[in-house]
Amino acid sequence: MTDQPKYDGGLVAYGIDTASPSVARVYDYFLGGKDNYEADRELYRQIMKVAPEAPEWARANRRWLKEVITWLAEERGVRRFIDAGSGLPTAENTHQIAQGVNVESLVVYVDNDPSVVAHGRALLLDNDRTQFVAADLTKPDEVLAEQPIADLLSAGEPVALVMALMLHHIADYDETLAVARQYVEALPPGSFLAITHACNPGDGGAVDELVTELQEKVKHAFPTLAFRSVEQISSLFGEMEILEPGVVRLVDWHVPGGRLDEEPEPDVRDAIYGGVAEKR
Ligand SMILES: C[S@@+](CC[C@H](N)C(=O)[O-])C[C@H]1O[C@@H](n2cnc3c(N)ncnc32)[C@H](O)[C@@H]1O
């Protein structure tokens, strides 16, 4: 990958639709980003009315990402990463975290939002161990055939596939399961899959009520957004071994072998769950 020119293939996405909110731009706005338009900010305001803790969900998710990538690179020696549904570049991106541990780390980003692709490619121009693929992740056959992805997987070395806050953008559960399974099958033995996902515990409690109202509020803008049960999220790992502490609220997640200092309290971040699994 390192002696190759920057990849500019994949889905050709001309033009950025500024009239409709984009998942990537609204999420980036929650993180304090600047690449947004009035349509994104209007949806942000609507979400904040229902879930004023939403920016904390985004921050907790980025903290989790940093912890997971650092652990995989430092403790498990992973040097190959695919960040699928990467979002707009923010303060600490996957390649910066992974290469901060090992400069040799190779990272391929994938996203289908034209703003993300443009900003991502610009950021990576002078980093010769990264590539950006513009592709629709719901089409694993096409994604896996993209040269940077095929190259990364073909060495047979363990790869960490990160799908953070991405799989819940596929509305149909069976389709989500089938998509995840195809990526899991393509991973070499010793690989890892790390997922965060919007969760509805489905117990009629406070979080259930909150996410039901939230989903109603955003359904015109993001009609495919699906909050799923912990069981459904866990099933996305297929036959892989889910590592401790399992698929849990992000606030409860800790690196395998680590431990929480205290009993977890109910927390506003209850609606986002995450887990990491290993392919033996
Ligand atoms: C909420 S952002 C999450 C960004 C980042 N992974 C994180 O967790 O901080 C979701 C990202 O997934 C991307 N995405 C959603 N569906 C996608 C698809 N079918 N193919 C490629 N990217 C997709 C969006 O464009 C967006 O950038």
The ligand as an SDF file (V2000), in Angstrom:
LIG
                    3D

 27 29  0  0  0  0  0  0  0  0999 V2000
  -22.3620    8.8710   12.8770 C   0  0  0  0  0  0  0  0  0  0  0  0
  -21.0630    8.8550   11.7300 S   0  0  0  0  0  0  0  0  0  0  0  0
  -19.8250    7.9440   12.6430 C   0  0  0  0  0  0  0  0  0  0  0  0
  -18.4180    8.3710   12.3070 C   0  0  0  0  0  0  0  0  0  0  0  0
  -17.3280    7.5750   13.0120 C   0  0  0  0  0  0  0  0  0  0  0  0
  -17.3680    6.1730   12.6270 N   0  0  0  0  0  0  0  0  0  0  0  0
  -17.4270    7.6630   14.5070 C   0  0  0  0  0  0  0  0  0  0  0  0
  -17.9390    6.7140   15.1140 O   0  0  0  0  0  0  0  0  0  0  0  0
  -16.9990    8.6650   15.0890 O   0  0  0  0  0  0  0  0  0  0  0  0
  -21.5960    7.5950   10.5730 C   0  0  0  0  0  0  0  0  0  0  0  0
  -20.7960    7.5850    9.2940 C   0  0  0  0  0  0  0  0  0  0  0  0
  -21.1740    6.4130    8.5410 O   0  0  0  0  0  0  0  0  0  0  0  0
  -21.2740    6.7730    7.1900 C   0  0  0  0  0  0  0  0  0  0  0  0
  -22.1780    5.8170    6.5190 N   0  0  0  0  0  0  0  0  0  0  0  0
  -23.4690    5.5580    6.8370 C   0  0  0  0  0  0  0  0  0  0  0  0
  -23.9740    4.6370    5.9930 N   0  0  0  0  0  0  0  0  0  0  0  0
  -22.9750    4.3260    5.1210 C   0  0  0  0  0  0  0  0  0  0  0  0
  -22.8810    3.4420    4.0030 C   0  0  0  0  0  0  0  0  0  0  0  0
  -23.9240    2.7010    3.6090 N   0  0  0  0  0  0  0  0  0  0  0  0
  -21.7080    3.3580    3.3450 N   0  0  0  0  0  0  0  0  0  0  0  0
  -20.6420    4.1070    3.7310 C   0  0  0  0  0  0  0  0  0  0  0  0
  -20.6710    4.9620    4.7760 N   0  0  0  0  0  0  0  0  0  0  0  0
  -21.8250    5.0690    5.4630 C   0  0  0  0  0  0  0  0  0  0  0  0
  -21.8160    8.1870    7.1920 C   0  0  0  0  0  0  0  0  0  0  0  0
  -21.5530    8.8720    5.9780 O   0  0  0  0  0  0  0  0  0  0  0  0
  -21.0720    8.7800    8.3820 C   0  0  0  0  0  0  0  0  0  0  0  0
  -19.8670    9.3650    7.9760 O   0  0  0  0  0  0  0  0  0  0  0  0
  1  2  1  0
  2  3  1  0
  2 10  1  0
  3  4  1  0
  4  5  1  0
  5  6  1  0
  5  7  1  0
  7  8  2  0
  7  9  1  0
 10 11  1  0
 11 12  1  0
 11 26  1  0
 12 13  1  0
 13 14  1  0
 13 24  1  0
 14 15  1  0
 14 23  1  0
 15 16  2  0
 16 17  1  0
 17 18  1  0
 17 23  2  0
 18 19  1  0
 18 20  2  0
 20 21  1  0
 21 22  2  0
 22 23  1  0
 24 25  1  0
 24 26  1  0
 26 27  1  0
M  CHG  2   2   1   9  -1
M  END
$$$$
